C-alpha cells in the first residue's frame, strides 16, 4: 500500500488457484479421486506496514468511547458485580 492511498482503498483479499495434493496413503481410490484438482487459496493483503489515517472526527469519537469504557468499568458497582459473576 503506497503512502498516497487512504484507508478507504485498502487492498482486498485475493485468491490463487493451487493444486491439491493428497498426502494420506490410507484413503481409497474413490476418495482420492473425489479430492483431487485445484482449490482457491486466499492470499491476504500485505498491510503490516501500511499507514492508517483516520478522520479527526472518528479519532475523537473513539477516544470518547474509550474514556467511557474506562470510566464505567472502574466504578465500584461494576467491579463488585463483575467479580461475583452477577449482572444487574
N, C-alpha and C positions, 0 to 999 in steps of 0.2 A: 504494500500500500504506500503510495507516494505521499509526501507532505502536503500536496495540494488537494488531496481527496478529503472530503468531510465525512462525518460519522454516518451520514445517510447513504453513502456509497461503498460500504464495506463489501468485500467480495463474498459471494455466496459459496456454499459447499459445491464442489464439482464431483463428478463421478468418472471412473475409468473402467473399462472392461478388462477383467483379469481371468486367466484360465483357472478353473477349479481342478485341483489335483487331489484325488482320493488317496490318502496315505494309510488307511486301515486295511490291512491284509485279510482281515477276518470277516469281510462282508460278502454277500452273494453277488454273482454276476449281474442279477437283476437290479440289486441296489446300486451297484457300481454304475450301471447304465443310466439309472434314474438320476444319479448325482454327478453327471459329467457335463462338460461345457463351460461356458464363461459365466461370470457373475459381475455385478456392478459394485465396485468398491468405492466408498466415499473417500474423497481427498479433501481434507479440511483446509480452509483458507489459512494462510500464514499471517496471523495478526499479532504475534507476540511482541513485535517491535513497533506496532502501529501506534500512532499518536491519536488519542481520542479527544476531540474537542467538543465539549457540551455547551449549549447556550447558557448564558449567565442566569436566566430565569430558572432553568432546570436545576442548576447547581444550588441556587438559593433555596428552592423548594426542597431539595434533597437534604440540605443541611438543616432546615427547619424540621423535617421529618425525623432526622437522626436525633436532634436535640429532644424532640417529643418522646421518642422511644427511650432515650436515656433517662429522661425525667420520670416517665411513667413506670419504668422498671426499677427505679431506685427508691421508690416510695416504700415506707414500712408495710403498708397494706399489701402491696404486690409481693414483696419478699416473703412475708409470713404465709400468704396463701399459696405462693409458688412452692415453697419448701414443703408444706404439708400435703400438697397434691390436690387441695380443694380449689374449686373455682366458684366464684360468685356471679 
